[in-house]
């Protein structure tokens, strides 16, 4: 029987390359589930719990979906620059901007819950 640690690294690498989109789909679902839990707990505790991620403070960005018109909430890490909040629009090294960033174009004001 072959154990996982006995499989050569290039076999894993080839598997990841072959199933990259499927792996992204699984992680996207898990990430969205975690985000929903984080938003629920953040709001339920009025920001006392789940208000930090990787040691950085978190705000909830509320905006409206540009295609659906539905309200959206996204937890984002931020830093302060005086009175301003500085956030970064990264999308896990993908080629497209994250959806919340694209939703900001028609409505650049947005509403945040720090």
Secondary structure, 3 states (H helix, E strand, C coil): CCCHHHCCHHHHHHHHHHCHHHHHHHHHHHHHHHHHHHHHHHHHCCCCCCCEECCEEEEEEEEECCCCCCEEEEEEECEEECCEEECCCCCCCCCCCCHHHHHHCCCCCCEEEC
